[in-house]
Amino acid sequence: MKELIQGLDGPRTAQQELFYDLEDAAAVIGWSVMELTALAANGRAPNEAAALMRICTLLGHQQEKIAAYAGEVKGLRINRV
């Protein structure tokens, strides 16, 4: 196992940077959806709750897109030089 870990501390390639940036963005959006959903469920006025739920739906769709892009980068279907 030790031999597999050696040499992994070098600089990231542009491809790796793109993948990790997309993966991080998807994670932040996912966290935001969870937080906004909790806010909407905690006794907000009906119009506020509805607005928060619409935002969550839109963010959820964006999260799916970004996660798909990250998968394409990982699968080398999107390449950054």
PDB file of N, CA, C and O in Angstrom:
ATOM      1  N   MET A   1       0.823  -1.189   0.000  1.00  0.00           N
ATOM      2  CA  MET A   1       0.000   0.000   0.000  1.00  0.00           C
ATOM      3  C   MET A   1       0.865   1.251   0.000  1.00  0.00           C
ATOM      4  O   MET A   1       0.551   2.228  -0.680  1.00  0.00           O
ATOM      5  N   LYS A   2       1.941   1.223   0.752  1.00  0.00           N
ATOM      6  CA  LYS A   2       2.807   2.384   0.852  1.00  0.00           C
ATOM      7  C   LYS A   2       3.341   2.802  -0.515  1.00  0.00           C
ATOM      8  O   LYS A   2       3.453   3.996  -0.794  1.00  0.00           O
ATOM      9  N   GLU A   3       3.671   1.837  -1.367  1.00  0.00           N
ATOM     10  CA  GLU A   3       4.195   2.170  -2.690  1.00  0.00           C
ATOM     11  C   GLU A   3       3.141   2.827  -3.584  1.00  0.00           C
ATOM     12  O   GLU A   3       3.495   3.560  -4.508  1.00  0.00           O
ATOM     13  N   LEU A   4       1.867   2.581  -3.331  1.00  0.00           N
ATOM     14  CA  LEU A   4       0.800   3.212  -4.112  1.00  0.00           C
ATOM     15  C   LEU A   4       0.641   4.680  -3.756  1.00  0.00           C
ATOM     16  O   LEU A   4       0.218   5.475  -4.595  1.00  0.00           O
ATOM     17  N   ILE A   5       0.967   5.047  -2.547  1.00  0.00           N
ATOM     18  CA  ILE A   5       0.755   6.403  -2.065  1.00  0.00           C
ATOM     19  C   ILE A   5       1.908   7.326  -2.435  1.00  0.00           C
ATOM     20  O   ILE A   5       1.712   8.539  -2.499  1.00  0.00           O
ATOM     21  N   GLN A   6       3.081   6.807  -2.677  1.00  0.00           N
ATOM     22  CA  GLN A   6       4.247   7.637  -2.968  1.00  0.00           C
ATOM     23  C   GLN A   6       4.079   8.385  -4.281  1.00  0.00           C
ATOM     24  O   GLN A   6       3.496   7.866  -5.233  1.00  0.00           O
ATOM     25  N   GLY A   7       4.587   9.590  -4.323  1.00  0.00           N
ATOM     26  CA  GLY A   7       4.567  10.388  -5.542  1.00  0.00           C
ATOM     27  C   GLY A   7       3.256  11.086  -5.833  1.00  0.00           C
ATOM     28  O   GLY A   7       3.073  11.614  -6.930  1.00  0.00           O
ATOM     29  N   LEU A   8       2.343  11.103  -4.886  1.00  0.00           N
ATOM     30  CA  LEU A   8       1.037  11.729  -5.117  1.00  0.00           C
ATOM     31  C   LEU A   8       0.972  13.162  -4.606  1.00  0.00           C
ATOM     32  O   LEU A   8      -0.086  13.788  -4.666  1.00  0.00           O
ATOM     33  N   ASP A   9       2.077  13.688  -4.108  1.00  0.00           N
ATOM     34  CA  ASP A   9       2.056  15.020  -3.521  1.00  0.00           C
ATOM     35  C   ASP A   9       2.498  16.113  -4.488  1.00  0.00           C
ATOM     36  O   ASP A   9       2.688  17.256  -4.072  1.00  0.00           O
ATOM     37  N   GLY A  10       2.664  15.792  -5.749  1.00  0.00           N
ATOM     38  CA  GLY A  10       3.090  16.780  -6.738  1.00  0.00           C
ATOM     39  C   GLY A  10       1.953  17.692  -7.140  1.00  0.00           C
ATOM     40  O   GLY A  10       0.831  17.558  -6.651  1.00  0.00           O
ATOM     41  N   PRO A  11       2.250  18.626  -8.043  1.00  0.00           N
ATOM     42  CA  PRO A  11       1.196  19.554  -8.489  1.00  0.00           C
ATOM     43  C   PRO A  11       0.115  18.823  -9.290  1.00  0.00           C
ATOM     44  O   PRO A  11       0.378  17.829  -9.966  1.00  0.00           O
ATOM     45  N   ARG A  12      -1.087  19.342  -9.190  1.00  0.00           N
ATOM     46  CA  ARG A  12      -2.213  18.768  -9.941  1.00  0.00           C
ATOM     47  C   ARG A  12      -2.137  19.211 -11.392  1.00  0.00           C
ATOM     48  O   ARG A  12      -1.638  20.291 -11.707  1.00  0.00           O
ATOM     49  N   THR A  13      -2.637  18.362 -12.259  1.00  0.00           N
ATOM     50  CA  THR A  13      -2.735  18.739 -13.668  1.00  0.00           C
ATOM     51  C   THR A  13      -3.950  19.642 -13.836  1.00  0.00           C
ATOM     52  O   THR A  13      -4.783  19.740 -12.936  1.00  0.00           O
ATOM     53  N   ALA A  14      -4.050  20.298 -14.978  1.00  0.00           N
ATOM     54  CA  ALA A  14      -5.216  21.144 -15.264  1.00  0.00           C
ATOM     55  C   ALA A  14      -6.491  20.304 -15.226  1.00  0.00           C
ATOM     56  O   ALA A  14      -7.535  20.766 -14.765  1.00  0.00           O
ATOM     57  N   GLN A  15      -6.399  19.092 -15.706  1.00  0.00           N
ATOM     58  CA  GLN A  15      -7.546  18.177 -15.710  1.00  0.00           C
ATOM     59  C   GLN A  15      -7.992  17.863 -14.280  1.00  0.00           C
ATOM     60  O   GLN A  15      -9.186  17.871 -13.983  1.00  0.00           O
ATOM     61  N   GLN A  16      -7.045  17.591 -13.413  1.00  0.00           N
ATOM     62  CA  GLN A  16      -7.375  17.308 -12.016  1.00  0.00           C
ATOM     63  C   GLN A  16      -7.973  18.531 -11.340  1.00  0.00           C
ATOM     64  O   GLN A  16      -8.936  18.406 -10.584  1.00  0.00           O
ATOM     65  N   GLU A  17      -7.423  19.702 -11.598  1.00  0.00           N
ATOM     66  CA  GLU A  17      -7.957  20.934 -11.021  1.00  0.00           C
ATOM     67  C   GLU A  17      -9.407  21.146 -11.441  1.00  0.00           C
ATOM     68  O   GLU A  17     -10.251  21.501 -10.617  1.00  0.00           O
ATOM     69  N   LEU A  18      -9.696  20.927 -12.724  1.00  0.00           N
ATOM     70  CA  LEU A  18     -11.061  21.089 -13.221  1.00  0.00           C
ATOM     71  C   LEU A  18     -11.997  20.115 -12.527  1.00  0.00           C
ATOM     72  O   LEU A  18     -13.082  20.500 -12.090  1.00  0.00           O
ATOM     73  N   PHE A  19     -11.590  18.863 -12.422  1.00  0.00           N
ATOM     74  CA  PHE A  19     -12.422  17.848 -11.767  1.00  0.00           C
ATOM     75  C   PHE A  19     -12.715  18.237 -10.319  1.00  0.00           C
ATOM     76  O   PHE A  19     -13.868  18.219  -9.889  1.00  0.00           O
ATOM     77  N   TYR A  20     -11.671  18.587  -9.571  1.00  0.00           N
ATOM     78  CA  TYR A  20     -11.873  18.925  -8.167  1.00  0.00           C
ATOM     79  C   TYR A  20     -12.679  20.208  -7.988  1.00  0.00           C
ATOM     80  O   TYR A  20     -13.469  20.311  -7.049  1.00  0.00           O
ATOM     81  N   ASP A  21     -12.494  21.178  -8.867  1.00  0.00           N
ATOM     82  CA  ASP A  21     -13.293  22.404  -8.795  1.00  0.00           C
ATOM     83  C   ASP A  21     -14.772  22.097  -9.023  1.00  0.00           C
ATOM     84  O   ASP A  21     -15.632  22.602  -8.301  1.00  0.00           O
ATOM     85  N   LEU A  22     -15.062  21.275 -10.018  1.00  0.00           N
ATOM     86  CA  LEU A  22     -16.458  20.907 -10.296  1.00  0.00           C
ATOM     87  C   LEU A  22     -17.039  20.084  -9.156  1.00  0.00           C
ATOM     88  O   LEU A  22     -18.184  20.297  -8.756  1.00  0.00           O
ATOM     89  N   GLU A  23     -16.272  19.162  -8.639  1.00  0.00           N
ATOM     90  CA  GLU A  23     -16.735  18.329  -7.535  1.00  0.00           C
ATOM     91  C   GLU A  23     -17.012  19.186  -6.293  1.00  0.00           C
ATOM     92  O   GLU A  23     -18.012  18.979  -5.605  1.00  0.00           O
ATOM     93  N   ASP A  24     -16.129  20.144  -6.009  1.00  0.00           N
ATOM     94  CA  ASP A  24     -16.334  21.044  -4.872  1.00  0.00           C
ATOM     95  C   ASP A  24     -17.584  21.902  -5.054  1.00  0.00           C
ATOM     96  O   ASP A  24     -18.358  22.082  -4.113  1.00  0.00           O
ATOM     97  N   ALA A  25     -17.781  22.430  -6.258  1.00  0.00           N
ATOM     98  CA  ALA A  25     -18.961  23.265  -6.525  1.00  0.00           C
ATOM     99  C   ALA A  25     -20.243  22.460  -6.329  1.00  0.00           C
ATOM    100  O   ALA A  25     -21.211  22.961  -5.757  1.00  0.00           O
ATOM    101  N   ALA A  26     -20.253  21.230  -6.795  1.00  0.00           N
ATOM    102  CA  ALA A  26     -21.433  20.375  -6.624  1.00  0.00           C
ATOM    103  C   ALA A  26     -21.695  20.112  -5.144  1.00  0.00           C
ATOM    104  O   ALA A  26     -22.849  20.084  -4.716  1.00  0.00           O
ATOM    105  N   ALA A  27     -20.648  19.920  -4.371  1.00  0.00           N
ATOM    106  CA  ALA A  27     -20.809  19.681  -2.937  1.00  0.00           C
ATOM    107  C   ALA A  27     -21.369  20.906  -2.225  1.00  0.00           C
ATOM    108  O   ALA A  27     -22.231  20.774  -1.356  1.00  0.00           O
ATOM    109  N   VAL A  28     -20.891  22.094  -2.582  1.00  0.00           N
ATOM    110  CA  VAL A  28     -21.384  23.332  -1.967  1.00  0.00           C
ATOM    111  C   VAL A  28     -22.852  23.536  -2.314  1.00  0.00           C
ATOM    112  O   VAL A  28     -23.644  23.937  -1.461  1.00  0.00           O
ATOM    113  N   ILE A  29     -23.215  23.264  -3.554  1.00  0.00           N
ATOM    114  CA  ILE A  29     -24.620  23.402  -3.951  1.00  0.00           C
ATOM    115  C   ILE A  29     -25.474  22.409  -3.181  1.00  0.00           C
ATOM    116  O   ILE A  29     -26.555  22.759  -2.706  1.00  0.00           O
ATOM    117  N   GLY A  30     -25.003  21.174  -3.051  1.00  0.00           N
ATOM    118  CA  GLY A  30     -25.751  20.165  -2.288  1.00  0.00           C
ATOM    119  C   GLY A  30     -25.961  20.588  -0.843  1.00  0.00           C
ATOM    120  O   GLY A  30     -27.051  20.423  -0.296  1.00  0.00           O
ATOM    121  N   TRP A  31     -24.928  21.128  -0.230  1.00  0.00           N
ATOM    122  CA  TRP A  31     -25.039  21.609   1.140  1.00  0.00           C
ATOM    123  C   TRP A  31     -26.050  22.751   1.218  1.00  0.00           C
ATOM    124  O   TRP A  31     -26.865  22.803   2.140  1.00  0.00           O
ATOM    125  N   SER A  32     -25.996  23.668   0.246  1.00  0.00           N
ATOM    126  CA  SER A  32     -26.918  24.805   0.225  1.00  0.00           C
ATOM    127  C   SER A  32     -28.364  24.337   0.114  1.00  0.00           C
ATOM    128  O   SER A  32     -29.249  24.874   0.780  1.00  0.00           O
ATOM    129  N   VAL A  33     -28.599  23.340  -0.721  1.00  0.00           N
ATOM    130  CA  VAL A  33     -29.957  22.797  -0.875  1.00  0.00           C
ATOM    131  C   VAL A  33     -30.453  22.257   0.462  1.00  0.00           C
ATOM    132  O   VAL A  33     -31.594  22.509   0.849  1.00  0.00           O
ATOM    133  N   MET A  34     -29.614  21.526   1.157  1.00  0.00           N
ATOM    134  CA  MET A  34     -30.020  20.964   2.454  1.00  0.00           C
ATOM    135  C   MET A  34     -30.338  22.069   3.458  1.00  0.00           C
ATOM    136  O   MET A  34     -31.340  21.995   4.169  1.00  0.00           O
ATOM    137  N   GLU A  35     -29.496  23.082   3.517  1.00  0.00           N
ATOM    138  CA  GLU A  35     -29.708  24.185   4.458  1.00  0.00           C
ATOM    139  C   GLU A  35     -30.972  24.973   4.121  1.00  0.00           C
ATOM    140  O   GLU A  35     -31.755  25.306   5.011  1.00  0.00           O
ATOM    141  N   LEU A  36     -31.169  25.267   2.844  1.00  0.00           N
ATOM    142  CA  LEU A  36     -32.359  26.026   2.439  1.00  0.00           C
ATOM    143  C   LEU A  36     -33.638  25.222   2.649  1.00  0.00           C
ATOM    144  O   LEU A  36     -34.673  25.784   3.007  1.00  0.00           O
ATOM    145  N   THR A  37     -33.573  23.917   2.430  1.00  0.00           N
ATOM    146  CA  THR A  37     -34.736  23.057   2.668  1.00  0.00           C
ATOM    147  C   THR A  37     -35.094  23.073   4.153  1.00  0.00           C
ATOM    148  O   THR A  37     -36.268  23.142   4.516  1.00  0.00           O
ATOM    149  N   ALA A  38     -34.082  23.010   4.999  1.00  0.00           N
ATOM    150  CA  ALA A  38     -34.333  23.059   6.442  1.00  0.00           C
ATOM    151  C   ALA A  38     -34.948  24.401   6.842  1.00  0.00           C
ATOM    152  O   ALA A  38     -35.853  24.444   7.675  1.00  0.00           O
ATOM    153  N   LEU A  39     -34.461  25.490   6.253  1.00  0.00           N
ATOM    154  CA  LEU A  39     -35.039  26.809   6.537  1.00  0.00           C
ATOM    155  C   LEU A  39     -36.504  26.870   6.107  1.00  0.00           C
ATOM    156  O   LEU A  39     -37.349  27.404   6.826  1.00  0.00           O
ATOM    157  N   ALA A  40     -36.791  26.323   4.942  1.00  0.00           N
ATOM    158  CA  ALA A  40     -38.165  26.359   4.434  1.00  0.00           C
ATOM    159  C   ALA A  40     -39.100  25.550   5.323  1.00  0.00           C
ATOM    160  O   ALA A  40     -40.278  25.882   5.449  1.00  0.00           O
ATOM    161  N   ALA A  41     -38.589  24.504   5.931  1.00  0.00           N
ATOM    162  CA  ALA A  41     -39.432  23.633   6.753  1.00  0.00           C
ATOM    163  C   ALA A  41     -39.633  24.168   8.164  1.00  0.00           C
ATOM    164  O   ALA A  41     -40.509  23.686   8.882  1.00  0.00           O
ATOM    165  N   ASN A  42     -38.851  25.143   8.572  1.00  0.00           N
ATOM    166  CA  ASN A  42     -38.889  25.618   9.959  1.00  0.00           C
ATOM    167  C   ASN A  42     -39.790  26.833  10.155  1.00  0.00           C
ATOM    168  O   ASN A  42     -39.311  27.908  10.515  1.00  0.00           O
ATOM    169  N   GLY A  43     -41.072  26.673   9.924  1.00  0.00           N
ATOM    170  CA  GLY A  43     -42.053  27.682  10.284  1.00  0.00           C
ATOM    171  C   GLY A  43     -41.996  28.978   9.503  1.00  0.00           C
ATOM    172  O   GLY A  43     -42.382  30.021  10.031  1.00  0.00           O
ATOM    173  N   ARG A  44     -41.538  28.951   8.295  1.00  0.00           N
ATOM    174  CA  ARG A  44     -41.530  30.161   7.464  1.00  0.00           C
ATOM    175  C   ARG A  44     -42.943  30.446   6.972  1.00  0.00           C
ATOM    176  O   ARG A  44     -43.799  29.563   6.945  1.00  0.00           O
ATOM    177  N   ALA A  45     -43.167  31.689   6.586  1.00  0.00           N
ATOM    178  CA  ALA A  45     -44.439  32.043   5.953  1.00  0.00           C
ATOM    179  C   ALA A  45     -44.565  31.232   4.666  1.00  0.00           C
ATOM    180  O   ALA A  45     -43.552  30.924   4.039  1.00  0.00           O
ATOM    181  N   PRO A  46     -45.778  30.882   4.261  1.00  0.00           N
ATOM    182  CA  PRO A  46     -45.944  30.028   3.080  1.00  0.00           C
ATOM    183  C   PRO A  46     -45.257  30.561   1.820  1.00  0.00           C
ATOM    184  O   PRO A  46     -44.687  29.786   1.052  1.00  0.00           O
ATOM    185  N   ASN A  47     -45.307  31.872   1.606  1.00  0.00           N
ATOM    186  CA  ASN A  47     -44.669  32.410   0.397  1.00  0.00           C
ATOM    187  C   ASN A  47     -43.139  32.327   0.491  1.00  0.00           C
ATOM    188  O   ASN A  47     -42.471  32.110  -0.520  1.00  0.00           O
ATOM    189  N   GLU A  48     -42.582  32.498   1.697  1.00  0.00           N
ATOM    190  CA  GLU A  48     -41.134  32.354   1.878  1.00  0.00           C
ATOM    191  C   GLU A  48     -40.709  30.905   1.674  1.00  0.00           C
ATOM    192  O   GLU A  48     -39.704  30.628   1.020  1.00  0.00           O
ATOM    193  N   ALA A  49     -41.478  29.992   2.236  1.00  0.00           N
ATOM    194  CA  ALA A  49     -41.157  28.571   2.093  1.00  0.00           C
ATOM    195  C   ALA A  49     -41.222  28.153   0.630  1.00  0.00           C
ATOM    196  O   ALA A  49     -40.370  27.395   0.164  1.00  0.00           O
ATOM    197  N   ALA A  50     -42.215  28.634  -0.093  1.00  0.00           N
ATOM    198  CA  ALA A  50     -42.346  28.288  -1.505  1.00  0.00           C
ATOM    199  C   ALA A  50     -41.169  28.831  -2.313  1.00  0.00           C
ATOM    200  O   ALA A  50     -40.653  28.147  -3.197  1.00  0.00           O
ATOM    201  N   ALA A  51     -40.750  30.043  -2.014  1.00  0.00           N
ATOM    202  CA  ALA A  51     -39.609  30.635  -2.715  1.00  0.00           C
ATOM    203  C   ALA A  51     -38.334  29.842  -2.427  1.00  0.00           C
ATOM    204  O   ALA A  51     -37.549  29.571  -3.336  1.00  0.00           O
ATOM    205  N   LEU A  52     -38.132  29.475  -1.167  1.00  0.00           N
ATOM    206  CA  LEU A  52     -36.949  28.683  -0.812  1.00  0.00           C
ATOM    207  C   LEU A  52     -36.967  27.322  -1.508  1.00  0.00           C
ATOM    208  O   LEU A  52     -35.926  26.838  -1.951  1.00  0.00           O
ATOM    209  N   MET A  53     -38.127  26.716  -1.602  1.00  0.00           N
ATOM    210  CA  MET A  53     -38.218  25.408  -2.267  1.00  0.00           C
ATOM    211  C   MET A  53     -37.939  25.536  -3.764  1.00  0.00           C
ATOM    212  O   MET A  53     -37.336  24.640  -4.354  1.00  0.00           O
ATOM    213  N   ARG A  54     -38.369  26.635  -4.388  1.00  0.00           N
ATOM    214  CA  ARG A  54     -38.047  26.863  -5.807  1.00  0.00           C
ATOM    215  C   ARG A  54     -36.542  27.018  -5.992  1.00  0.00           C
ATOM    216  O   ARG A  54     -35.960  26.479  -6.934  1.00  0.00           O
ATOM    217  N   ILE A  55     -35.919  27.765  -5.077  1.00  0.00           N
ATOM    218  CA  ILE A  55     -34.467  27.931  -5.140  1.00  0.00           C
ATOM    219  C   ILE A  55     -33.788  26.568  -5.005  1.00  0.00           C
ATOM    220  O   ILE A  55     -32.845  26.269  -5.739  1.00  0.00           O
ATOM    221  N   CYS A  56     -34.256  25.751  -4.081  1.00  0.00           N
ATOM    222  CA  CYS A  56     -33.678  24.420  -3.886  1.00  0.00           C
ATOM    223  C   CYS A  56     -33.813  23.556  -5.138  1.00  0.00           C
ATOM    224  O   CYS A  56     -32.891  22.824  -5.496  1.00  0.00           O
ATOM    225  N   THR A  57     -34.948  23.644  -5.789  1.00  0.00           N
ATOM    226  CA  THR A  57     -35.145  22.881  -7.018  1.00  0.00           C
ATOM    227  C   THR A  57     -34.161  23.315  -8.090  1.00  0.00           C
ATOM    228  O   THR A  57     -33.543  22.476  -8.745  1.00  0.00           O
ATOM    229  N   LEU A  58     -34.010  24.630  -8.273  1.00  0.00           N
ATOM    230  CA  LEU A  58     -33.064  25.138  -9.268  1.00  0.00           C
ATOM    231  C   LEU A  58     -31.630  24.748  -8.930  1.00  0.00           C
ATOM    232  O   LEU A  58     -30.876  24.324  -9.807  1.00  0.00           O
ATOM    233  N   LEU A  59     -31.254  24.889  -7.670  1.00  0.00           N
ATOM    234  CA  LEU A  59     -29.903  24.507  -7.255  1.00  0.00           C
ATOM    235  C   LEU A  59     -29.669  23.005  -7.434  1.00  0.00           C
ATOM    236  O   LEU A  59     -28.581  22.585  -7.828  1.00  0.00           O
ATOM    237  N   GLY A  60     -30.675  22.214  -7.148  1.00  0.00           N
ATOM    238  CA  GLY A  60     -30.558  20.762  -7.326  1.00  0.00           C
ATOM    239  C   GLY A  60     -30.274  20.391  -8.770  1.00  0.00           C
ATOM    240  O   GLY A  60     -29.461  19.508  -9.043  1.00  0.00           O
ATOM    241  N   HIS A  61     -30.949  21.072  -9.700  1.00  0.00           N
ATOM    242  CA  HIS A  61     -30.691  20.814 -11.128  1.00  0.00           C
ATOM    243  C   HIS A  61     -29.273  21.219 -11.516  1.00  0.00           C
ATOM    244  O   HIS A  61     -28.609  20.522 -12.283  1.00  0.00           O
ATOM    245  N   GLN A  62     -28.815  22.345 -10.984  1.00  0.00           N
ATOM    246  CA  GLN A  62     -27.445  22.783 -11.272  1.00  0.00           C
ATOM    247  C   GLN A  62     -26.421  21.814 -10.681  1.00  0.00           C
ATOM    248  O   GLN A  62     -25.391  21.534 -11.296  1.00  0.00           O
ATOM    249  N   GLN A  63     -26.711  21.313  -9.496  1.00  0.00           N
ATOM    250  CA  GLN A  63     -25.813  20.345  -8.870  1.00  0.00           C
ATOM    251  C   GLN A  63     -25.680  19.098  -9.744  1.00  0.00           C
ATOM    252  O   GLN A  63     -24.579  18.581  -9.930  1.00  0.00           O
ATOM    253  N   GLU A  64     -26.790  18.621 -10.273  1.00  0.00           N
ATOM    254  CA  GLU A  64     -26.757  17.445 -11.142  1.00  0.00           C
ATOM    255  C   GLU A  64     -25.922  17.704 -12.390  1.00  0.00           C
ATOM    256  O   GLU A  64     -25.149  16.844 -12.814  1.00  0.00           O
ATOM    257  N   LYS A  65     -26.077  18.896 -12.982  1.00  0.00           N
ATOM    258  CA  LYS A  65     -25.296  19.241 -14.175  1.00  0.00           C
ATOM    259  C   LYS A  65     -23.804  19.273 -13.874  1.00  0.00           C
ATOM    260  O   LYS A  65     -22.995  18.712 -14.614  1.00  0.00           O
ATOM    261  N   ILE A  66     -23.452  19.939 -12.775  1.00  0.00           N
ATOM    262  CA  ILE A  66     -22.036  20.060 -12.430  1.00  0.00           C
ATOM    263  C   ILE A  66     -21.448  18.696 -12.095  1.00  0.00           C
ATOM    264  O   ILE A  66     -20.314  18.401 -12.472  1.00  0.00           O
ATOM    265  N   ALA A  67     -22.207  17.863 -11.390  1.00  0.00           N
ATOM    266  CA  ALA A  67     -21.725  16.516 -11.079  1.00  0.00           C
ATOM    267  C   ALA A  67     -21.523  15.712 -12.369  1.00  0.00           C
ATOM    268  O   ALA A  67     -20.573  14.938 -12.476  1.00  0.00           O
ATOM    269  N   ALA A  68     -22.408  15.895 -13.336  1.00  0.00           N
ATOM    270  CA  ALA A  68     -22.247  15.209 -14.624  1.00  0.00           C
ATOM    271  C   ALA A  68     -21.000  15.700 -15.348  1.00  0.00           C
ATOM    272  O   ALA A  68     -20.268  14.902 -15.934  1.00  0.00           O
ATOM    273  N   TYR A  69     -20.751  17.017 -15.313  1.00  0.00           N
ATOM    274  CA  TYR A  69     -19.530  17.555 -15.923  1.00  0.00           C
ATOM    275  C   TYR A  69     -18.291  16.981 -15.246  1.00  0.00           C
ATOM    276  O   TYR A  69     -17.318  16.636 -15.917  1.00  0.00           O
ATOM    277  N   ALA A  70     -18.323  16.879 -13.922  1.00  0.00           N
ATOM    278  CA  ALA A  70     -17.180  16.309 -13.202  1.00  0.00           C
ATOM    279  C   ALA A  70     -16.947  14.865 -13.636  1.00  0.00           C
ATOM    280  O   ALA A  70     -15.805  14.434 -13.797  1.00  0.00           O
ATOM    281  N   GLY A  71     -18.031  14.126 -13.823  1.00  0.00           N
ATOM    282  CA  GLY A  71     -17.903  12.751 -14.314  1.00  0.00           C
ATOM    283  C   GLY A  71     -17.305  12.697 -15.708  1.00  0.00           C
ATOM    284  O   GLY A  71     -16.514  11.803 -16.011  1.00  0.00           O
ATOM    285  N   GLU A  72     -17.675  13.646 -16.559  1.00  0.00           N
ATOM    286  CA  GLU A  72     -17.107  13.698 -17.905  1.00  0.00           C
ATOM    287  C   GLU A  72     -15.620  14.039 -17.860  1.00  0.00           C
ATOM    288  O   GLU A  72     -14.831  13.496 -18.634  1.00  0.00           O
ATOM    289  N   VAL A  73     -15.240  14.934 -16.957  1.00  0.00           N
ATOM    290  CA  VAL A  73     -13.821  15.273 -16.808  1.00  0.00           C
ATOM    291  C   VAL A  73     -13.053  14.046 -16.337  1.00  0.00           C
ATOM    292  O   VAL A  73     -11.987  13.729 -16.865  1.00  0.00           O
ATOM    293  N   LYS A  74     -13.600  13.364 -15.343  1.00  0.00           N
ATOM    294  CA  LYS A  74     -12.931  12.174 -14.799  1.00  0.00           C
ATOM    295  C   LYS A  74     -12.813  11.096 -15.870  1.00  0.00           C
ATOM    296  O   LYS A  74     -11.805  10.392 -15.934  1.00  0.00           O
ATOM    297  N   GLY A  75     -13.833  10.962 -16.707  1.00  0.00           N
ATOM    298  CA  GLY A  75     -13.835   9.974 -17.775  1.00  0.00           C
ATOM    299  C   GLY A  75     -13.090  10.434 -19.032  1.00  0.00           C
ATOM    300  O   GLY A  75     -13.101   9.749 -20.054  1.00  0.00           O
ATOM    301  N   LEU A  76     -12.443  11.601 -18.946  1.00  0.00           N
ATOM    302  CA  LEU A  76     -11.657  12.191 -20.036  1.00  0.00           C
ATOM    303  C   LEU A  76     -12.477  12.540 -21.267  1.00  0.00           C
ATOM    304  O   LEU A  76     -11.937  12.590 -22.372  1.00  0.00           O
ATOM    305  N   ARG A  77     -13.776  12.782 -21.096  1.00  0.00           N
ATOM    306  CA  ARG A  77     -14.623  13.240 -22.206  1.00  0.00           C
ATOM    307  C   ARG A  77     -14.559  14.766 -22.331  1.00  0.00           C
ATOM    308  O   ARG A  77     -14.853  15.314 -23.392  1.00  0.00           O
ATOM    309  N   ILE A  78     -14.177  15.446 -21.251  1.00  0.00           N
ATOM    310  CA  ILE A  78     -13.903  16.881 -21.263  1.00  0.00           C
ATOM    311  C   ILE A  78     -12.433  17.002 -20.876  1.00  0.00           C
ATOM    312  O   ILE A  78     -12.006  16.450 -19.862  1.00  0.00           O
ATOM    313  N   ASN A  79     -11.673  17.712 -21.673  1.00  0.00           N
ATOM    314  CA  ASN A  79     -10.231  17.799 -21.437  1.00  0.00           C
ATOM    315  C   ASN A  79      -9.795  19.244 -21.395  1.00  0.00           C
ATOM    316  O   ASN A  79     -10.136  20.037 -22.274  1.00  0.00           O
ATOM    317  N   ARG A  80      -9.045  19.577 -20.379  1.00  0.00           N
ATOM    318  CA  ARG A  80      -8.482  20.915 -20.262  1.00  0.00           C
ATOM    319  C   ARG A  80      -6.973  20.800 -20.449  1.00  0.00           C
ATOM    320  O   ARG A  80      -6.320  19.941 -19.857  1.00  0.00           O
ATOM    321  N   VAL A  81      -6.446  21.672 -21.271  1.00  0.00           N
ATOM    322  CA  VAL A  81      -5.015  21.658 -21.558  1.00  0.00           C
ATOM    323  C   VAL A  81      -4.288  22.553 -20.584  1.00  0.00           C
ATOM    324  O   VAL A  81      -3.065  22.680 -20.657  1.00  0.00           O
TER     325      VAL A  81
END
